[in-house]
Amino acid sequence: MAEEKLVFEPSEVLIDRPTHYCPGCQHGTAHRIVAEVIDELGLAENTIAIGSIGCSVFLYNYINVDAVEAPHGRAPAVATGVKRARPDKIVFSYQGDGDLASIGMAEIMHAANRGENITVIFVNNTVYGMTGGQMAPTTMIGQATTTCPGGRCEEREGMPIKMSEIIGMLGGVTYCERVAVNNVKNINKAKKAVKKAFQCQVDGNGFSFVEFVATCPTNWKMTPIAANERVEEELLPYFPLGVYADKLAEKEGK
Amino acid sequence: MSSKTPERKFIKGNEAIGYGAIAAGCKCFFGYPITPQNDIPEMMSKAMFECGGDFVQAESEVAAANMLLGAAAAGVRCLTSSSSPGMSLKQEAISYMAGSELPAVLVNMNRGGPGLGDIGPAQGDYYQSTRGGGHGDYRLLVLAPATCQEAYDLTMEAFDLAFKYRNPVMILGDAILGQMKEPIIPHEGKKVDDNAETWCLTGNKGREKRLIKSLFLEEGALADQNRNLMAKYERMKAEIRYESFETEDADLVICAYGSIARIAKSAVRKLRAQGKKVGLFRPITLYPFPDEPLVKLAEQGKRFLTIEHNCGQMVDDVRLALRTKVDSDFFGVMPGELPNPDDFEEPILKSLEG
């Protein structure tokens, strides 16, 4: 019999309990990545999380760090207040697309532009999840939701907003990357990005932002597998993965 | 108190609020410019760095109030200031802070409304300030200074009260108070132990994690939280403050607060000189409203006239307090008009004569 080798251990920061997320939802994967990074960087006892509105508000039930809940879209402003009050703490917000790209557009743009030394985890699944599948600023053209039942239409509703491209060009942003968790390769890349984003804050280097392109099988009315395929085929061509700002690499001449 | 002779300062009401906050140990200020309170963020933009704190000119009043929420959750004494339209924008965060039981101080230098209104003094935000203002069932402690010294003193106390009750506290002034200059005597005030370390967010080193939230989904949890808040608002009744001026032998008691109370006081002095038995009752806490002392005056058979710089708002609270005893007349100065003591003579005499 071959000797068993332990290749994977549960994250210490991730609380061992069933989540409320639907089957195939990728918030769970994003949570795990954030938790593992907090473990690996040894930040658990020094971190304050900012919960936002939507499915992800319950992040604070799954991650074992101090947390405060922000009103809809305002997490970057709340994070600013926490960080200015306690500059020695690691402060991150975790926000969905309705929260960050619609009602909270002003707060994210200005926190980023000020170069607040915080980390923002942005989960873009192209739909309002918790409220029942309404159109988001990131909803794809032709994608049917409960408030665009005939599909999002460019003439009426405009084009889906590309947040990483917008955030990446703001002067105060040190690090900005878009990732996905639709396969093992991308999950590994996503973890590297999140780790870099938190390290950026630990080193006092300023604002870091990681966008996850993620699934919402329930509101997309798809099986988890079909939803994952949609990410690859439809979303990633429009929301290309990659680094949109990296002032650290620029400094190092990379 | 300091052993040194206190140095008098000749300053605006707005600045008195800023100095009061600094003396209270305020470490963070978040604001957005709006007339007539700009002296506050302007002075705090320097003062906060001098005391090792921080200042952010936010992108909006909405963001400023949410920065306040964050700093409050981190257990730091923090302040925002604004004026009427700006306060409307802050209401969302104020509701969240009340729901999450976070201590913070907010200043509203009331201007004329509704809408953009004007930048002159008014008292049209009384309902908004004392009824919650944002969504849900909540109250703020609301303090209404009438002089620059009181603006300084009450701002200082507002921080202690905010932490004592873990609740937002509002200083409600107006453009008259904000813009007039008077001498004040700064002092050190009480040094109150905030006990913030027992509940605030610092990272969970050596203890269970803490969660500050206003979402209560479990069955009965929100009802419990609301009961808890209501009990707290009951406890706040211990904080009622008011000024009684020449009320003892008065036949008519004028009820007024803030700048209008000062103008009414001048009218009372003038009429007293003419032998008219009038007095002034000035609520200093607008919430909790000083019901009981007002009822005592009613039991002595006095008549009442409420004067406000609005179309009639605090008069509701006066009537609620007096409801089984007597009514109150009302005289409103329209926002957009600036009264002087002589303007009050006719309505006072009319009420006095019944």
HADDOCK unambig.tbl for C-alpha pairs under 7 A between the chains (distance, minus, plus):
assign (segid A and resid 45 and name CA) (segid B and resid 203 and name CA) 4.90 0.50 0.50
assign (segid A and resid 45 and name CA) (segid B and resid 204 and name CA) 4.69 0.50 0.50
assign (segid A and resid 45 and name CA) (segid B and resid 205 and name CA) 4.38 0.50 0.50
assign (segid A and resid 46 and name CA) (segid B and resid 202 and name CA) 6.98 0.50 0.50
assign (segid A and resid 46 and name CA) (segid B and resid 203 and name CA) 4.27 0.50 0.50
assign (segid A and resid 46 and name CA) (segid B and resid 204 and name CA) 6.67 0.50 0.50
assign (segid A and resid 46 and name CA) (segid B and resid 205 and name CA) 6.76 0.50 0.50
assign (segid A and resid 47 and name CA) (segid B and resid 203 and name CA) 5.00 0.50 0.50
assign (segid A and resid 48 and name CA) (segid B and resid 201 and name CA) 6.96 0.50 0.50
assign (segid A and resid 48 and name CA) (segid B and resid 203 and name CA) 5.81 0.50 0.50
assign (segid A and resid 64 and name CA) (segid B and resid 209 and name CA) 6.29 0.50 0.50
assign (segid A and resid 65 and name CA) (segid B and resid 203 and name CA) 6.56 0.50 0.50
assign (segid A and resid 65 and name CA) (segid B and resid 204 and name CA) 6.17 0.50 0.50
assign (segid A and resid 65 and name CA) (segid B and resid 209 and name CA) 5.43 0.50 0.50
assign (segid A and resid 66 and name CA) (segid B and resid 201 and name CA) 5.92 0.50 0.50
assign (segid A and resid 66 and name CA) (segid B and resid 203 and name CA) 5.43 0.50 0.50
assign (segid A and resid 66 and name CA) (segid B and resid 204 and name CA) 5.91 0.50 0.50
assign (segid A and resid 66 and name CA) (segid B and resid 209 and name CA) 4.89 0.50 0.50
assign (segid A and resid 66 and name CA) (segid B and resid 210 and name CA) 4.80 0.50 0.50
assign (segid A and resid 66 and name CA) (segid B and resid 211 and name CA) 5.84 0.50 0.50
assign (segid A and resid 67 and name CA) (segid B and resid 210 and name CA) 6.43 0.50 0.50
assign (segid A and resid 67 and name CA) (segid B and resid 211 and name CA) 4.91 0.50 0.50
assign (segid A and resid 67 and name CA) (segid B and resid 212 and name CA) 6.32 0.50 0.50
assign (segid A and resid 68 and name CA) (segid B and resid 73 and name CA) 6.99 0.50 0.50
assign (segid A and resid 68 and name CA) (segid B and resid 211 and name CA) 5.77 0.50 0.50
assign (segid A and resid 68 and name CA) (segid B and resid 212 and name CA) 4.60 0.50 0.50
assign (segid A and resid 68 and name CA) (segid B and resid 213 and name CA) 5.87 0.50 0.50
assign (segid A and resid 69 and name CA) (segid B and resid 212 and name CA) 6.33 0.50 0.50
assign (segid A and resid 69 and name CA) (segid B and resid 213 and name CA) 5.02 0.50 0.50
assign (segid A and resid 71 and name CA) (segid B and resid 93 and name CA) 6.96 0.50 0.50
assign (segid A and resid 74 and name CA) (segid B and resid 63 and name CA) 6.79 0.50 0.50
assign (segid A and resid 74 and name CA) (segid B and resid 66 and name CA) 6.55 0.50 0.50
assign (segid A and resid 77 and name CA) (segid B and resid 63 and name CA) 5.40 0.50 0.50
assign (segid A and resid 77 and name CA) (segid B and resid 66 and name CA) 5.53 0.50 0.50
assign (segid A and resid 77 and name CA) (segid B and resid 67 and name CA) 4.92 0.50 0.50
assign (segid A and resid 78 and name CA) (segid B and resid 66 and name CA) 5.06 0.50 0.50
assign (segid A and resid 78 and name CA) (segid B and resid 67 and name CA) 4.61 0.50 0.50
assign (segid A and resid 78 and name CA) (segid B and resid 69 and name CA) 6.15 0.50 0.50
assign (segid A and resid 78 and name CA) (segid B and resid 70 and name CA) 4.28 0.50 0.50
assign (segid A and resid 79 and name CA) (segid B and resid 70 and name CA) 6.13 0.50 0.50
assign (segid A and resid 80 and name CA) (segid B and resid 67 and name CA) 5.87 0.50 0.50
assign (segid A and resid 81 and name CA) (segid B and resid 67 and name CA) 3.96 0.50 0.50
assign (segid A and resid 81 and name CA) (segid B and resid 68 and name CA) 5.90 0.50 0.50
assign (segid A and resid 81 and name CA) (segid B and resid 69 and name CA) 6.92 0.50 0.50
assign (segid A and resid 81 and name CA) (segid B and resid 70 and name CA) 4.31 0.50 0.50
assign (segid A and resid 81 and name CA) (segid B and resid 71 and name CA) 4.42 0.50 0.50
assign (segid A and resid 82 and name CA) (segid B and resid 70 and name CA) 4.48 0.50 0.50
assign (segid A and resid 82 and name CA) (segid B and resid 71 and name CA) 4.60 0.50 0.50
assign (segid A and resid 82 and name CA) (segid B and resid 74 and name CA) 5.64 0.50 0.50
assign (segid A and resid 84 and name CA) (segid B and resid 54 and name CA) 6.24 0.50 0.50
assign (segid A and resid 85 and name CA) (segid B and resid 28 and name CA) 6.72 0.50 0.50
assign (segid A and resid 85 and name CA) (segid B and resid 71 and name CA) 5.17 0.50 0.50
assign (segid A and resid 85 and name CA) (segid B and resid 74 and name CA) 6.40 0.50 0.50
assign (segid A and resid 85 and name CA) (segid B and resid 76 and name CA) 6.20 0.50 0.50
assign (segid A and resid 86 and name CA) (segid B and resid 74 and name CA) 6.84 0.50 0.50
assign (segid A and resid 107 and name CA) (segid B and resid 63 and name CA) 6.52 0.50 0.50
assign (segid A and resid 110 and name CA) (segid B and resid 59 and name CA) 6.60 0.50 0.50
